[in-house]
Amino acid sequence: MTSPSIGPAEIAETERLIRPHVRRTPILEADGADFGMEQRRLIFKLELLQHTGSFKPRGAFANMLLREVPPAGVVAASGGNHGAAVAFAAQRLSKPARIFVPRIASRAKIEKIRSYGAELEVVGERYADALEQSEIWAERSGALRIHAYDQAETLLGQGSLALELEEQSPDLDTLLVAIGGGGLIGGVASWYSGRIKIVGVEPEAAPTLSSALREGRPVDSPAGGIAADSLAPKRVGQIMFPIAARWVTEVVLVTDEAILAAQEALWRTLQLATEPGGAAAFAALSSFRYRPQVGERVGVLLCGANTAAVDFRR
């Protein structure tokens, strides 16, 4: 099957298709002074309130509704969030699903995948190990592969988030977006197509897009750090790379300590519980790795909430 184009028109069409199945997540306007910043107005896109606790169902539903799902169902490899989203979408659409995750996947994410009824395999140490095993299963079973980030349909689904955000906050100058494999920032950048500044944020321990931009192509990079279960594939996707090279304005690196501090600040100030990857974009602001200009209207994408750091069970 020929991959679809990835642009505003295709994203809008995909958004209409998946709209009955995903939440229109809210925005929250906050005062940067509450976080000790000079920046007065911040717009948070609360995609952590999406089904399954991350933005990933957008891409999962796009794949299953734009492509034909065989009787064997679907298969996906994931650090956790994508797997939960594919399992959720498969359950809603009555499709079989098998999910492969590495041992670094958090307990919260593993429990969530199981709760949606998918077959779960925990294999290897990193995402690349889970991906390899999922490919073997796809060949053996005939299941439809749903890639976490290197698939056109995935980017189209994730791009629907940006369409939604522009309707909610049309005056943004800049949007900060965390980067793992690049499906999210690829979709978001495709929607805006240079109309606002897109700033990517990566952990120092997993500089996948930074390495790719430096080398001029996706290359293997370190894959560690506190956000390794969501922001640490070996390399960014082939599909998103030319999009990022064209439309991503800059990439900022943040430390694990800054990500932890951002998580704590979001919980303390806004009572928002984020996973490390979900707080990474805000870490660029709160650690002053990204410094807005005076009057710059800044949006921050909070993209994941699957953490066991806040546990109300007694």
N, C-alpha and C positions, 0 to 999 in steps of 0.2 A: 504494500500500500504506500502511495506517495505521501510524504509528510506535508501537512498544510503549511502555508505561509504564516509568519508570526508578525502581526502588525495590528494597529488599532481596530481596523474593520473586522479582522478575524477574532480578535479578543472580544469585541462587542457581541459578535455572533455566538461565541462560546459562552459568554456571560448569560445570554438569554437562555441558552440550553441548560446550564447548570443552576440557574436561579432558584428553581423549586427545591433544590436539594442542599443549598448552603445558606448560612446565615449572612445577613447584611450586618456586619459588625460595626459598632459605634466608634465615634471619635471622642476624645476627651481633650479639652483645652485646659492647659495648666500654666502657672506662672513659674518661669525658670528660677525666680528668686527663692522659691520654696526649696530648691535644690542647691542654693548657693551660687547661682549663675547670674550673670548680667543679662542674659537673654530673657526677655520678659514673657514672650508668648510662645508656647510650645503646643503643637498638635500631636497627640498620640493616637495612632490608629490601633484599636484594640483587637487585633486579629487573634490574640490569645483566647478570645471568647468564641472563636469558631468551633464548630463540632470537632470533637476529639482533642481540643486544646491547641490547635495550630492551624496555619494557613493551608495545610496539605490537602484537605478534602476537595479544594477547588480543582487541583490537578488530577486527583484520583477520579472524581466524577467526570471530568472532561475526557479522560482516557476511556472510561467505560461507556460513555454516551456518544463519543465520536468514532469509536472503533467497535468492531464486532467481537464480542466475547465468546469464545468457543465453549463447548460443554465442560471442558476441563477447568474452566474458570480462569482466574488471574493469579499471577505470582509477582512478588515484589521483594526486593532487598531494601533494608532500611536501618538507620541508626535508632529508629523507634517511631518518630512522628509520621513519616510516610507510611510505614507499615500499619500504624493505627488507622490512618486515613483510608488506605486501600481496604483494610478489613471492614471498616465502617461502611464505606461505599458499597462494597460487595454484599454486606448484610442487607443494606437498604434496597439494593437492586436484585437480591436473591441470586447471587453468583457465588460459586465456591472460590475460596482464596487460601493461598499458602504464603506465609510471610517468613522471611529469613532475616534474623538480626544478629549482630555480633554480641559477644559477652559484655562489652562496655555499655550496652543499652541499659538505661535506668530501669529500676524496678517499676516505677510508675508507668513507663511506656510499655513494658512487657505485660503488665497486668491489664492495661487498656486494650492491647491487641487481643489478648485472650478473651476479654469481656465481649468482643464483637464476634466471637465464634469462628475465627480463622484458625487454620492449622499453623502452628508456630514452630519454627526451628531456630534454636540458638546455636550459632556456629562461629568459630574463629574469634579473633581478637578485634578486628576492625571491620568497617563497612565493606571494604574490598573483598574480604573473606566471605561475607554474607552474599555479596553480589555474585561471586564466582559460583557458589552453591545454588543460588537461584537460577542462574543460567543453565546449570546442569539439569535442574528440575524442569525448567521450561522445555528443554530439548526432549526429555524423557516423557513428559506428560502431554505436551501440546498446549499448555496454559499460556495465556496472553501475558507477555512481559509488560509491567508498568514501571518504568524507570523513575527514580526519585527526582531526577533533574535533567537528564540528557534525552529528552523526548519532546517533540514539538507540542503535542497535546498537553503535556504537563505545563509547559511555559504558557500556553494559551489560558489554561485554568488559573494559574497563579496571576496572570496579568489582569484577570477580572477584579482582583483586589484594588489595583490602581485605578481602574475605571470607577469603582465605587468610591474610592477616596477622593478622586477629583470632583465627583458630584457633591461630596460632603464638605470639602475644603478646597474650593477652586483657586484660592489665592496663594497657595504654597509657592515658595521660591526653591526650597530644598527638601529632599526626603532622604533620611538615613535608613539604610536597609542592610541587615546582616547577610553574610555570604557563607554558604557551605559549598554545595556543588554548583550553585548559580541559577537554579530554576526560578527562584523567587525574584531575584534582582533582574534576571533576563526578561521575565514576563512584565515586571513593573517598568523597566526601562523601555521595552518595546511599546508599551501603551503611551508613555509620555513622549517618547521619540524626540528628546532634546528640549521639550517645552519647559522643564524645570531641571534643576541640578539634582542628579542622583549620586549620592555618596555611599559607596559600599563600605562595610565594616567587617573586618576579619580578626579572629584571635591571632596574636603573634605566633602561637604554636601551630597554627594551621593556615598559612598565607597562600591559599590556593590560587585566587585570582591575581594577587600581587605577583606571584611567581610567573603566572601565565603571561601577564602583561609585560613583564620584564623580558621574557624569552620570546614573546611574539606568538605563542601557541600554548595550549594546555600542556603542562608538564607535571610529573610527580612532585609532591611537596610534603613536608612534615605534616603529620595528622595526629596531633595530640592536644593536650590542654583540657580545661574544665568543660568546654563545650563540644568535646570530641564526638558525642553521640548525635549531634545535629549539625555541626559546622566543620567536620573534618574528613571529607573524602580524600582520596589520594590526589585528585585533580578536578578542576572544573570541567563542565560539559563542553563537548565540541560545538553543540548547537548554540549555547548561550555566549560563547567566547567572542565571536564577531559582533554580537549585539552589545556586549559589555565594552569592547574596544571602541565602539562608536558612540555609545550613549551614556556610559558611566563616567562621571566627571572626574572622580578621584576615589581611591581606596585608602582607608585609614586602618591601621593596626592597633589593637588594644590588648592589654595584658589580662591574664586570668584574674589578677587582683582587682583590676578595674571592672571586670564583668561581675565579680562577686559584690563589689561595692555598689554597682548599679542595681543589682537584684535587691540588695538591702534597702537602697534608697527608694526604689519603686514600691516596695512593701511598706516601708515606714511612712512615706509621704502620701501615696495614693492607694494603699492597701491592694496593690496588684501583685500577685504571685507569679513570677516568671521563671522559666528555666534559664540556665546560662545562655543558651543560644538566643532565647527570646529577649534577653536584656542587653545583648551585645551592641545593638545599634545605639541604645541610650548610653552605653558605656563610653562611646566616642565623645559624647557631649559632656557627661559628668566627670570624665577624666581630662577634659580639655584637649583631647587629641584632635577634635574638630571644634574650631572657634568660629561661630557665625559672625558675619558683618553686622554692624548696627542696622537695625530695622529688617534684617533678613527673617523671612517667615519660614520657620523650620518645622517639618513633620518628622516624627519618629515612629517607625513600624515596630510594634511589640508583637512578635510573631509566634511565641510559644509559651505554654503554661504547664507543661508536663514535668512537674518537679515533685519530689517527695519532701522538699524542705519544709513545707507547711503541711502538717499531718494532724488532722483533728480526731483521729481514732484514739480511744483511751482503753 
